[in-house]
Amino acid sequence: MTNKTPNIIRQVWSFYVNGFRNMGTWGKQVWLIILIKLFIMFAILKVFFFPDFLKTNFETDQERSDYVLEILTEPKE
């Protein structure tokens, strides 16, 4: 099993590399747009719109873990 795993990984990698190499101009432009959108969503929006709530409201790891435990185990109304 371990002997075949690198071969399968190599085959999958080769499949995708060859697919992207042989892709037309339109396909490459679409992938560029997708990558730009992913960068905007995960890098830029996260920094500005989703601050680290636990770091800003609690000073120690113990306080953070207590808060999370309380929220997770709190009965719903």
Biopython code that builds the backbone (N, CA, C, O; Angstrom):
import numpy as np
from Bio.PDB.StructureBuilder import StructureBuilder

atoms = [
    (1, "MET", "N", (0.825, -1.196, 0.000)),
    (1, "MET", "CA", (0.000, 0.000, 0.000)),
    (1, "MET", "C", (0.870, 1.261, 0.000)),
    (1, "MET", "O", (0.602, 2.188, -0.764)),
    (2, "THR", "N", (1.896, 1.309, 0.837)),
    (2, "THR", "CA", (2.725, 2.507, 0.895)),
    (2, "THR", "C", (3.527, 2.693, -0.382)),
    (2, "THR", "O", (3.888, 3.817, -0.729)),
    (3, "ASN", "N", (3.807, 1.607, -1.082)),
    (3, "ASN", "CA", (4.562, 1.703, -2.315)),
    (3, "ASN", "C", (3.733, 2.341, -3.426)),
    (3, "ASN", "O", (4.294, 3.011, -4.293)),
    (4, "LYS", "N", (2.426, 2.151, -3.423)),
    (4, "LYS", "CA", (1.557, 2.698, -4.459)),
    (4, "LYS", "C", (1.145, 4.134, -4.178)),
    (4, "LYS", "O", (0.796, 4.860, -5.109)),
    (5, "THR", "N", (1.176, 4.561, -2.933)),
    (5, "THR", "CA", (0.710, 5.892, -2.570)),
    (5, "THR", "C", (1.500, 6.991, -3.282)),
    (5, "THR", "O", (0.871, 7.878, -3.859)),
    (6, "PRO", "N", (2.836, 6.993, -3.282)),
    (6, "PRO", "CA", (3.545, 8.046, -4.003)),
    (6, "PRO", "C", (3.246, 8.016, -5.507)),
    (6, "PRO", "O", (3.196, 9.063, -6.153)),
    (7, "ASN", "N", (3.048, 6.820, -6.057)),
    (7, "ASN", "CA", (2.747, 6.719, -7.468)),
    (7, "ASN", "C", (1.397, 7.348, -7.785)),
    (7, "ASN", "O", (1.263, 8.033, -8.799)),
    (8, "ILE", "N", (0.395, 7.130, -6.940)),
    (8, "ILE", "CA", (-0.925, 7.716, -7.144)),
    (8, "ILE", "C", (-0.852, 9.234, -7.002)),
    (8, "ILE", "O", (-1.445, 9.966, -7.795)),
    (9, "ILE", "N", (-0.136, 9.697, -6.008)),
    (9, "ILE", "CA", (0.017, 11.144, -5.814)),
    (9, "ILE", "C", (0.709, 11.760, -7.020)),
    (9, "ILE", "O", (0.310, 12.826, -7.487)),
    (10, "ARG", "N", (1.721, 11.112, -7.515)),
    (10, "ARG", "CA", (2.439, 11.604, -8.697)),
    (10, "ARG", "C", (1.519, 11.639, -9.915)),
    (10, "ARG", "O", (1.576, 12.581, -10.705)),
    (11, "GLN", "N", (0.683, 10.634, -10.072)),
    (11, "GLN", "CA", (-0.236, 10.593, -11.213)),
    (11, "GLN", "C", (-1.280, 11.708, -11.125)),
    (11, "GLN", "O", (-1.590, 12.353, -12.127)),
    (12, "VAL", "N", (-1.820, 11.932, -9.928)),
    (12, "VAL", "CA", (-2.802, 13.008, -9.749)),
    (12, "VAL", "C", (-2.144, 14.354, -10.014)),
    (12, "VAL", "O", (-2.713, 15.200, -10.703)),
    (13, "TRP", "N", (-0.952, 14.556, -9.473)),
    (13, "TRP", "CA", (-0.220, 15.809, -9.686)),
    (13, "TRP", "C", (0.037, 16.025, -11.179)),
    (13, "TRP", "O", (-0.174, 17.124, -11.692)),
    (14, "SER", "N", (0.481, 15.005, -11.860)),
    (14, "SER", "CA", (0.750, 15.095, -13.293)),
    (14, "SER", "C", (-0.520, 15.411, -14.072)),
    (14, "SER", "O", (-0.489, 16.196, -15.020)),
    (15, "PHE", "N", (-1.635, 14.806, -13.678)),
    (15, "PHE", "CA", (-2.919, 15.057, -14.328)),
    (15, "PHE", "C", (-3.277, 16.539, -14.266)),
    (15, "PHE", "O", (-3.645, 17.132, -15.280)),
    (16, "TYR", "N", (-3.171, 17.142, -13.075)),
    (16, "TYR", "CA", (-3.537, 18.545, -12.924)),
    (16, "TYR", "C", (-2.537, 19.479, -13.597)),
    (16, "TYR", "O", (-2.932, 20.472, -14.208)),
    (17, "VAL", "N", (-1.257, 19.171, -13.490)),
    (17, "VAL", "CA", (-0.246, 20.022, -14.123)),
    (17, "VAL", "C", (-0.434, 20.034, -15.631)),
    (17, "VAL", "O", (-0.416, 21.095, -16.253)),
    (18, "ASN", "N", (-0.612, 18.862, -16.217)),
    (18, "ASN", "CA", (-0.824, 18.797, -17.664)),
    (18, "ASN", "C", (-2.126, 19.477, -18.070)),
    (18, "ASN", "O", (-2.196, 20.114, -19.120)),
    (19, "GLY", "N", (-3.153, 19.342, -17.240)),
    (19, "GLY", "CA", (-4.426, 20.007, -17.541)),
    (19, "GLY", "C", (-4.292, 21.510, -17.556)),
    (19, "GLY", "O", (-4.832, 22.172, -18.442)),
    (20, "PHE", "N", (-3.576, 22.065, -16.583)),
    (20, "PHE", "CA", (-3.398, 23.519, -16.556)),
    (20, "PHE", "C", (-2.475, 24.001, -17.668)),
    (20, "PHE", "O", (-2.676, 25.090, -18.206)),
    (21, "ARG", "N", (-1.478, 23.215, -18.017)),
    (21, "ARG", "CA", (-0.591, 23.597, -19.127)),
    (21, "ARG", "C", (-1.339, 23.661, -20.443)),
    (21, "ARG", "O", (-1.105, 24.560, -21.252)),
    (22, "ASN", "N", (-2.230, 22.722, -20.662)),
    (22, "ASN", "CA", (-2.943, 22.636, -21.939)),
    (22, "ASN", "C", (-4.235, 23.444, -21.960)),
    (22, "ASN", "O", (-4.975, 23.405, -22.943)),
    (23, "MET", "N", (-4.507, 24.166, -20.900)),
    (23, "MET", "CA", (-5.738, 24.952, -20.809)),
    (23, "MET", "C", (-5.642, 26.160, -21.727)),
    (23, "MET", "O", (-4.570, 26.733, -21.921)),
    (24, "GLY", "N", (-6.774, 26.529, -22.282)),
    (24, "GLY", "CA", (-6.816, 27.686, -23.170)),
    (24, "GLY", "C", (-6.752, 28.990, -22.412)),
    (24, "GLY", "O", (-6.737, 29.013, -21.182)),
    (25, "THR", "N", (-6.715, 30.072, -23.160)),
    (25, "THR", "CA", (-6.613, 31.406, -22.574)),
    (25, "THR", "C", (-7.822, 31.726, -21.705)),
    (25, "THR", "O", (-7.678, 32.289, -20.620)),
    (26, "TRP", "N", (-9.006, 31.372, -22.175)),
    (26, "TRP", "CA", (-10.223, 31.657, -21.431)),
    (26, "TRP", "C", (-10.218, 30.934, -20.079)),
    (26, "TRP", "O", (-10.578, 31.523, -19.059)),
    (27, "GLY", "N", (-9.820, 29.691, -20.070)),
    (27, "GLY", "CA", (-9.768, 28.921, -18.831)),
    (27, "GLY", "C", (-8.772, 29.504, -17.842)),
    (27, "GLY", "O", (-9.046, 29.551, -16.642)),
    (28, "LYS", "N", (-7.626, 29.946, -18.327)),
    (28, "LYS", "CA", (-6.624, 30.551, -17.442)),
    (28, "LYS", "C", (-7.132, 31.854, -16.846)),
    (28, "LYS", "O", (-6.854, 32.157, -15.685)),
    (29, "GLN", "N", (-7.878, 32.630, -17.635)),
    (29, "GLN", "CA", (-8.448, 33.876, -17.118)),
    (29, "GLN", "C", (-9.483, 33.600, -16.034)),
    (29, "GLN", "O", (-9.551, 34.314, -15.033)),
    (30, "VAL", "N", (-10.292, 32.557, -16.242)),
    (30, "VAL", "CA", (-11.288, 32.200, -15.242)),
    (30, "VAL", "C", (-10.601, 31.787, -13.942)),
    (30, "VAL", "O", (-11.026, 32.196, -12.862)),
    (31, "TRP", "N", (-9.540, 30.976, -14.038)),
    (31, "TRP", "CA", (-8.826, 30.563, -12.834)),
    (31, "TRP", "C", (-8.163, 31.751, -12.143)),
    (31, "TRP", "O", (-8.096, 31.786, -10.914)),
    (32, "LEU", "N", (-7.681, 32.710, -12.899)),
    (32, "LEU", "CA", (-7.101, 33.912, -12.310)),
    (32, "LEU", "C", (-8.163, 34.690, -11.526)),
    (32, "LEU", "O", (-7.898, 35.167, -10.422)),
    (33, "ILE", "N", (-9.348, 34.814, -12.091)),
    (33, "ILE", "CA", (-10.440, 35.503, -11.396)),
    (33, "ILE", "C", (-10.816, 34.751, -10.124)),
    (33, "ILE", "O", (-11.042, 35.371, -9.085)),
    (34, "ILE", "N", (-10.886, 33.426, -10.192)),
    (34, "ILE", "CA", (-11.220, 32.615, -9.016)),
    (34, "ILE", "C", (-10.180, 32.811, -7.921)),
    (34, "ILE", "O", (-10.536, 32.984, -6.756)),
    (35, "LEU", "N", (-8.901, 32.785, -8.280)),
    (35, "LEU", "CA", (-7.837, 32.952, -7.280)),
    (35, "LEU", "C", (-7.860, 34.341, -6.658)),
    (35, "LEU", "O", (-7.628, 34.487, -5.458)),
    (36, "ILE", "N", (-8.139, 35.362, -7.464)),
    (36, "ILE", "CA", (-8.230, 36.724, -6.931)),
    (36, "ILE", "C", (-9.396, 36.834, -5.953)),
    (36, "ILE", "O", (-9.265, 37.440, -4.890)),
    (37, "LYS", "N", (-10.544, 36.243, -6.315)),
    (37, "LYS", "CA", (-11.704, 36.287, -5.421)),
    (37, "LYS", "C", (-11.423, 35.546, -4.114)),
    (37, "LYS", "O", (-11.803, 36.021, -3.044)),
    (38, "LEU", "N", (-10.768, 34.395, -4.188)),
    (38, "LEU", "CA", (-10.425, 33.654, -2.975)),
    (38, "LEU", "C", (-9.478, 34.455, -2.092)),
    (38, "LEU", "O", (-9.630, 34.476, -0.870)),
    (39, "PHE", "N", (-8.504, 35.114, -2.708)),
    (39, "PHE", "CA", (-7.582, 35.949, -1.942)),
    (39, "PHE", "C", (-8.337, 37.064, -1.234)),
    (39, "PHE", "O", (-8.093, 37.329, -0.057)),
    (40, "ILE", "N", (-9.243, 37.713, -1.935)),
    (40, "ILE", "CA", (-10.017, 38.802, -1.334)),
    (40, "ILE", "C", (-10.864, 38.272, -0.180)),
    (40, "ILE", "O", (-10.924, 38.889, 0.884)),
    (41, "MET", "N", (-11.519, 37.129, -0.389)),
    (41, "MET", "CA", (-12.397, 36.600, 0.652)),
    (41, "MET", "C", (-11.630, 36.180, 1.900)),
    (41, "MET", "O", (-12.043, 36.494, 3.016)),
    (42, "PHE", "N", (-10.522, 35.478, 1.722)),
    (42, "PHE", "CA", (-9.846, 34.916, 2.887)),
    (42, "PHE", "C", (-8.793, 35.826, 3.494)),
    (42, "PHE", "O", (-8.569, 35.771, 4.703)),
    (43, "ALA", "N", (-8.156, 36.640, 2.719)),
    (43, "ALA", "CA", (-7.089, 37.475, 3.261)),
    (43, "ALA", "C", (-7.602, 38.846, 3.684)),
    (43, "ALA", "O", (-7.397, 39.264, 4.824)),
    (44, "ILE", "N", (-8.250, 39.528, 2.793)),
    (44, "ILE", "CA", (-8.624, 40.916, 3.052)),
    (44, "ILE", "C", (-9.865, 41.018, 3.935)),
    (44, "ILE", "O", (-9.854, 41.739, 4.933)),
    (45, "LEU", "N", (-10.938, 40.304, 3.580)),
    (45, "LEU", "CA", (-12.166, 40.408, 4.358)),
    (45, "LEU", "C", (-11.987, 39.905, 5.779)),
    (45, "LEU", "O", (-12.550, 40.477, 6.712)),
    (46, "LYS", "N", (-11.219, 38.853, 5.958)),
    (46, "LYS", "CA", (-11.003, 38.309, 7.300)),
    (46, "LYS", "C", (-10.313, 39.332, 8.198)),
    (46, "LYS", "O", (-10.674, 39.486, 9.365)),
    (47, "VAL", "N", (-9.343, 40.011, 7.663)),
    (47, "VAL", "CA", (-8.591, 40.983, 8.457)),
    (47, "VAL", "C", (-9.470, 42.152, 8.886)),
    (47, "VAL", "O", (-9.406, 42.587, 10.037)),
    (48, "PHE", "N", (-10.288, 42.663, 7.970)),
    (48, "PHE", "CA", (-11.044, 43.877, 8.267)),
    (48, "PHE", "C", (-12.415, 43.638, 8.885)),
    (48, "PHE", "O", (-12.879, 44.465, 9.670)),
    (49, "PHE", "N", (-13.079, 42.529, 8.553)),
    (49, "PHE", "CA", (-14.452, 42.347, 9.000)),
    (49, "PHE", "C", (-14.646, 41.258, 10.048)),
    (49, "PHE", "O", (-15.713, 41.178, 10.656)),
    (50, "PHE", "N", (-13.654, 40.431, 10.268)),
    (50, "PHE", "CA", (-13.773, 39.355, 11.240)),
    (50, "PHE", "C", (-12.612, 39.396, 12.227)),
    (50, "PHE", "O", (-11.687, 38.589, 12.129)),
    (51, "PRO", "N", (-12.652, 40.328, 13.178)),
    (51, "PRO", "CA", (-11.557, 40.425, 14.143)),
    (51, "PRO", "C", (-11.541, 39.206, 15.070)),
    (51, "PRO", "O", (-12.536, 38.490, 15.186)),
    (52, "ASP", "N", (-10.436, 38.989, 15.707)),
    (52, "ASP", "CA", (-10.286, 37.868, 16.623)),
    (52, "ASP", "C", (-10.990, 38.214, 17.933)),
    (52, "ASP", "O", (-10.421, 38.878, 18.800)),
    (53, "PHE", "N", (-12.226, 37.759, 18.065)),
    (53, "PHE", "CA", (-13.074, 38.097, 19.210)),
    (53, "PHE", "C", (-12.453, 37.653, 20.527)),
    (53, "PHE", "O", (-12.443, 38.415, 21.494)),
    (54, "LEU", "N", (-11.940, 36.439, 20.575)),
    (54, "LEU", "CA", (-11.404, 35.915, 21.834)),
    (54, "LEU", "C", (-10.140, 36.657, 22.256)),
    (54, "LEU", "O", (-9.951, 36.919, 23.443)),
    (55, "LYS", "N", (-9.277, 36.996, 21.312)),
    (55, "LYS", "CA", (-8.041, 37.710, 21.662)),
    (55, "LYS", "C", (-8.328, 39.112, 22.174)),
    (55, "LYS", "O", (-7.646, 39.603, 23.074)),
    (56, "THR", "N", (-9.339, 39.756, 21.599)),
    (56, "THR", "CA", (-9.608, 41.133, 21.997)),
    (56, "THR", "C", (-10.400, 41.234, 23.291)),
    (56, "THR", "O", (-10.288, 42.237, 23.996)),
    (57, "ASN", "N", (-11.195, 40.223, 23.623)),
    (57, "ASN", "CA", (-12.055, 40.320, 24.807)),
    (57, "ASN", "C", (-11.538, 39.576, 26.030)),
    (57, "ASN", "O", (-12.038, 39.790, 27.135)),
    (58, "PHE", "N", (-10.551, 38.708, 25.856)),
    (58, "PHE", "CA", (-10.028, 37.935, 26.980)),
    (58, "PHE", "C", (-8.505, 37.992, 26.955)),
    (58, "PHE", "O", (-7.887, 37.997, 25.891)),
    (59, "GLU", "N", (-7.917, 38.034, 28.135)),
    (59, "GLU", "CA", (-6.467, 38.195, 28.221)),
    (59, "GLU", "C", (-5.706, 36.883, 28.257)),
    (59, "GLU", "O", (-4.608, 36.797, 27.708)),
    (60, "THR", "N", (-6.262, 35.859, 28.890)),
    (60, "THR", "CA", (-5.518, 34.607, 29.041)),
    (60, "THR", "C", (-6.214, 33.472, 28.300)),
    (60, "THR", "O", (-7.395, 33.558, 27.964)),
    (61, "ASP", "N", (-5.458, 32.412, 28.056)),
    (61, "ASP", "CA", (-6.024, 31.235, 27.414)),
    (61, "ASP", "C", (-7.087, 30.581, 28.276)),
    (61, "ASP", "O", (-8.062, 30.031, 27.762)),
    (62, "GLN", "N", (-6.900, 30.641, 29.580)),
    (62, "GLN", "CA", (-7.880, 30.046, 30.498)),
    (62, "GLN", "C", (-9.225, 30.769, 30.390)),
    (62, "GLN", "O", (-10.272, 30.122, 30.362)),
    (63, "GLU", "N", (-9.204, 32.089, 30.329)),
    (63, "GLU", "CA", (-10.444, 32.853, 30.178)),
    (63, "GLU", "C", (-11.126, 32.526, 28.855)),
    (63, "GLU", "O", (-12.346, 32.380, 28.795)),
    (64, "ARG", "N", (-10.333, 32.412, 27.806)),
    (64, "ARG", "CA", (-10.884, 32.076, 26.494)),
    (64, "ARG", "C", (-11.527, 30.701, 26.502)),
    (64, "ARG", "O", (-12.636, 30.528, 25.998)),
    (65, "SER", "N", (-10.835, 29.723, 27.072)),
    (65, "SER", "CA", (-11.376, 28.364, 27.090)),
    (65, "SER", "C", (-12.620, 28.281, 27.973)),
    (65, "SER", "O", (-13.557, 27.555, 27.644)),
    (66, "ASP", "N", (-12.643, 29.006, 29.077)),
    (66, "ASP", "CA", (-13.838, 29.028, 29.931)),
    (66, "ASP", "C", (-15.034, 29.614, 29.185)),
    (66, "ASP", "O", (-16.150, 29.105, 29.287)),
    (67, "TYR", "N", (-14.793, 30.677, 28.441)),
    (67, "TYR", "CA", (-15.874, 31.308, 27.677)),
    (67, "TYR", "C", (-16.414, 30.355, 26.610)),
    (67, "TYR", "O", (-17.628, 30.206, 26.469)),
    (68, "VAL", "N", (-15.528, 29.716, 25.867)),
    (68, "VAL", "CA", (-15.952, 28.792, 24.819)),
    (68, "VAL", "C", (-16.718, 27.619, 25.423)),
    (68, "VAL", "O", (-17.750, 27.212, 24.890)),
    (69, "LEU", "N", (-16.225, 27.080, 26.521)),
    (69, "LEU", "CA", (-16.923, 25.976, 27.184)),
    (69, "LEU", "C", (-18.312, 26.406, 27.650)),
    (69, "LEU", "O", (-19.277, 25.653, 27.518)),
    (70, "GLU", "N", (-18.409, 27.599, 28.187)),
    (70, "GLU", "CA", (-19.702, 28.109, 28.660)),
    (70, "GLU", "C", (-20.680, 28.259, 27.491)),
    (70, "GLU", "O", (-21.847, 27.884, 27.611)),
    (71, "ILE", "N", (-20.224, 28.791, 26.389)),
    (71, "ILE", "CA", (-21.080, 28.983, 25.221)),
    (71, "ILE", "C", (-21.523, 27.637, 24.647)),
    (71, "ILE", "O", (-22.683, 27.481, 24.267)),
    (72, "LEU", "N", (-20.619, 26.675, 24.580)),
    (72, "LEU", "CA", (-20.952, 25.373, 23.998)),
    (72, "LEU", "C", (-21.893, 24.557, 24.876)),
    (72, "LEU", "O", (-22.704, 23.786, 24.362)),
    (73, "THR", "N", (-21.798, 24.714, 26.172)),
    (73, "THR", "CA", (-22.612, 23.902, 27.073)),
    (73, "THR", "C", (-23.851, 24.628, 27.577)),
    (73, "THR", "O", (-24.633, 24.053, 28.334)),
    (74, "GLU", "N", (-24.039, 25.852, 27.181)),
    (74, "GLU", "CA", (-25.178, 26.627, 27.613)),
    (74, "GLU", "C", (-26.452, 26.087, 26.965)),
    (74, "GLU", "O", (-26.485, 25.891, 25.750)),
    (75, "PRO", "N", (-27.502, 25.842, 27.753)),
    (75, "PRO", "CA", (-28.754, 25.336, 27.153)),
    (75, "PRO", "C", (-29.406, 26.401, 26.278)),
    (75, "PRO", "O", (-29.367, 27.592, 26.586)),
    (76, "LYS", "N", (-29.996, 25.950, 25.196)),
    (76, "LYS", "CA", (-30.660, 26.894, 24.271)),
    (76, "LYS", "C", (-32.054, 27.202, 24.782)),
    (76, "LYS", "O", (-32.728, 26.356, 25.369)),
    (77, "GLU", "N", (-32.458, 28.419, 24.546)),
    (77, "GLU", "CA", (-33.770, 28.872, 25.030)),
    (77, "GLU", "C", (-34.850, 28.594, 24.019)),
    (77, "GLU", "O", (-36.016, 28.909, 24.258)),
]
sb = StructureBuilder()
sb.init_structure("model")
sb.init_model(0)
sb.init_chain("A")
sb.init_seg("    ")
for serial, (resi, resn, name, xyz) in enumerate(atoms, 1):
    if name == "N":
        sb.init_residue(resn, " ", resi, " ")
    sb.init_atom(name, np.array(xyz, "f"), 0.0, 1.0, " ", f" {name:<3s}", serial, name[0])
structure = sb.get_structure()
